[in-house]
Amino acid sequence: MCFPGSKMKFTTKEDIEAPIDAVFRAVSDFDAFERAALRRGGQVRRVSEDTRPEAMITWNISFAFRGKKRKMLAELTELDEPNRVLVQSVSGGVEGKMKMDLVAMSRGRTRLSVELDIKPKTLAARVLVQSLRIAKSKLNTRYRMRVASFASDVEDRYKGGRLT
């Protein structure tokens, strides 16, 4: 059951000076995302040990959020090379869906669209999402800055020959 009007969505787009194949490799580099989560103090454990990019991967993740330890189950549900990566997650009573779409603007330029949907499934989760709504503009700014930083990093790695 989803509560009407309680869903939250974040979207942003970034144009990256790199070919679509290189950008897709970056957005599907799950080992790098796992290391980044560990650096930020989270714990990440792959449920499956299959490391092939086309294998659907599931992660058990734990992290601190608003002073409480949270647990999340995240699953790669779609990997459409070089167009889309879709990861769905559940944490407590909150379902999340992160979709990353890639469009080749030219041979050396790619548009990355990142969409995050958060949907509460319980009353307690709805209260949490409502509290996030109060800070939505700040959260939206941080979300866009993080995606822009990722895009800039992909460009730098591509130009430096570390992402071919």
DRENZA-189230 format. One record per residue: residue in three letters; x, y, z of N, C-alpha, C in turn. Coordinates in steps of 0.02 Angstrom, whole numbers, plus 50000, padded with zeros to 5 digits. Last residue first. Example, Ala and Ser with C-alpha at 12.3 -4.5 7.8 and 13.67 -1.06 7.14 Angstrom:
ser506424988850354506844994750357506455000250394 ala506604971650390506154977550390506604983550390 
! end
This chain:
thr519135020048969519145019548896518555015748869 leu519685028649087519015026049073518975025748996 arg520885034649097520745029549147520055026349137 gly521195045449016521325038748990521195033149040 gly520825057949053521455055549079521625048549056 lys519545058649001520065062848971520765060648993 tyr518915049749092518925048249020519495052248986 arg519085056149214519365049449205519405047749131 asp518375068049187519085068349203519415061549192 glu517055062749165517405066649113518155066649125 val516835057149292516835052849232517205056349176 asp516855068749371517355063549382517405058949322 ser515715075149321516365078349314516935073249322 ala514745066049365514825067349294515515070549280 phe514905067149505515015060749472515155061749397 ser514515080549519515185078549538515375071849505 ala513175079349479513625083649441514355081949456 val512705071249583512685068749515513165072749471 arg512905080249691513235073749691513255070649621 met512085090949655512805092049662513185085349659 arg510825084849661511075087449597511835088449599 tyr510795081949800510715076649750511005078849683 arg510865094749856511395089849870511385084249819 thr509645099949806510285103149790510865098349800 asn508745091349868508765091649795509425094749772 leu508945094550002509105087749979509175087649903 lys508465107750000509155106450020509375099549995 ser507135105249962507555109549920508295108449936 lys506655096550067506725094249997507175098749956 ala506405096750202507085098550180507195097050106 ile505115092350205505255098950235505935101450210 arg505215079450157504915084550115505065091650140 leu505665072250265506145073750211505875079250165 ser504495070850334505015074950365505555076750313 gln503845062150246503565068950257504085073550288 val504635050850264504645054250199504355061250205 leu504295047850399504985049150380505015053050314 val502925045550385503155050850430503875052750412 arg502985034250304502675040350278502885046450320 ala503545025050388503925027150330503635033650301 ala502475023350476503105026050501503545028550444 leu501535017650386501405024150416502045027350443 thr502315010750239502025010250306501905017250333 lys502875013750121502395008350120502075007150188 pro503435027850025503315024650090502775019250084 lys504575029249896503865028049910503785024749978 ile505585038449790505525035649857504785035249874 asp506565038549646505895038549673505905035249741 leu507715046849553507645043149615506935044149640 glu508585047549402507945048549435507915044049497 val509685054949293509635050849353508995052649390 ser510375054949135509775056949174509735052149233 leu511685060349040511515055849095510915058749132 arg512165061648876511725064448927511545058948977 thr513765062648804513225058448829512815062248880 arg514885064348670514485067748721513885063448739 gly515525059548558515925060948617515555064348673 arg514535057748461515025052348475515405053348540 ser513105064648544513555064348487514045058748503 met512235060348638512075066648605512505067448542 ala511585045648692512155048348655511935054648619 val510935043948851510765045448781511385048448749 leu510485034048989511015037148950510785038048879 asp509755033849150509665033249078510225036949043 met509525026249297510025030249263509955028749188 lys508465025749433508525024249362509025029049332 met508065018849583508525023449551508635021249479 lys506825017649699506995015649632507455020949603 gly506285011349858506635016149817506775013249748 glu505155010449994505405007549931505735013049890 val505125009150166505215013650110505495009750050 gly505075002750287504455003150249504505007650188 gly506674996850277506104997750322505464997650281 ser507024998350117507334999850181506765001350230 val507364992249959506874992350013507254993550078 ser507644996449785507844995149854507254995349901 gln508294994249620507724995149665507934993149735 val509085001349484509194998049549508584999549592 leu509485001049317508945001949364509084997849427 val510235008649181510365004649241509805006249289 arg510295009849002509955010749066510225006049119 asn511115009148882510575013948890510325015148961 pro511975000648812512255005848854511745011048874 glu511324988348922511924991748897511794994448827 asp510294987649041510204987848968510774991848938 leu509854980449174510504982649149510464982049073 glu508814980049314508864980849241509554983649224 thr508974977849447508414974549414508414975349339 leu509964975749581510014977949511509474974149473 glu509374979549740509434974549687509474977849619 ala509594981249915509584984349849509714978949797 leu509024983150072509144977950023509064981249955 met509634991350215509314991850149509494985650109 lys509494998150377509684992550334509294993150270 arg510155010650487509645008350439509925002450399 lys510345017750641510635013050594510065010250551 lys510055035150664509855028250673510195023850621 gly510345048450635510515045850701510325038550713 arg509995049950500509635053450553509725050250621 phe510755035150464510355040550435509925043450490 ala512055024050431511745028350481511365033950444 phe511845007950352512115014750356511755018650410 ser512024993250257511814996450319512185003050324 ile511454982250131511804988450148511564990750216 asn511604968950026511374970750093511794976750114 trp511244967849852511684970049905511294970749970 thr511254958449703510884960649761511384962349816 ile511284958849525511644958849588511174961349643 met511204949949380510814954149425511114953349495 ala512544950849266512204947049318511804951849362 glu513284958949185512604957349162512214953249213 pro514534960049248514084965849247513374964049227 arg515004947049359514904949049289514404954849288 thr515124942249486515344949149474515284951249401 asp514264933149599514354933749527514534941049511 glu513904932049729514614933049716514774933649642 ser512534940049807512784935349757513514937049744 val512544949849903512224943549920512464938249871 arg513834960449956513474957449899513174950849920 arg513744972550077513904965550064513494963050006 val514284986950157513994984150096514224976950088 gln514074999950269514294993050260513924990150201 gly514665017050274514165011850267514475004950265 gly515635026850273515445023950337514905018750333 arg516105031250154515635035750189515365032650254 arg516835020450110517195026550131516755031350169 leu515765012050073516195010250130516585016250156 ala515315018849961514865018150019515275016350081 ala516425017249877516215024049897515765023749959 arg516425003449857516985006549893516795013549918 glu515225002449783515284998949847515845002049889 phe515565009549670515025012149712515055008849781 ala516565000949618516745007849638516205010849684 asp515804989549589516344989149638516534996049664 phe514974994049487514684993049553515214992249607 asp514935002449361515515000349399515304999549473 ser513975008149283513875001049301514494998149336 val514385020749257513775020049297513635012749316 ala515555017749181515615021249245514985020249288 arg515045011749067515515007949110515565011149179 phe514305022549018513955016549042514415012349087 val515345030848978514905033049033514535027049062 ala515865023248873516285024848930515855026848991 asp514765022948786515035016648812515465017848874 ile514565036648753514065033048793514345026648823 pro516055046948771515595042648733515145038548779 ala516035062748855516325056048848515815051848808 glu515585074848933516025074748875516405068048873 ile513925074448983514605072348998514995071948933 asp512605082949056512935081348993513675080149008 glu511385077849171512065080549161512305078449092 lys509895079949263510225077949201510905081349198 thr508795073749392509295078349367509595075549303 thr507565071649519507805070549451508335075749434 phe506665063749646507225068149631507455066549560 lys505125062149730505525060849671506065066149663 met504055053649842504525058949831504975057149772 lys502355050449893502955048649854503395054749845 ser501185054249946501755053949992502395052049956 gly500025054049872500365060349880500985060149924 pro499355040149959499295045049906499665051549922 phe500415027250011499985032650033499955037949979 cys500315010649955500675017049953500185022549973 met500424994150000500005000050000500445006250000 
! end
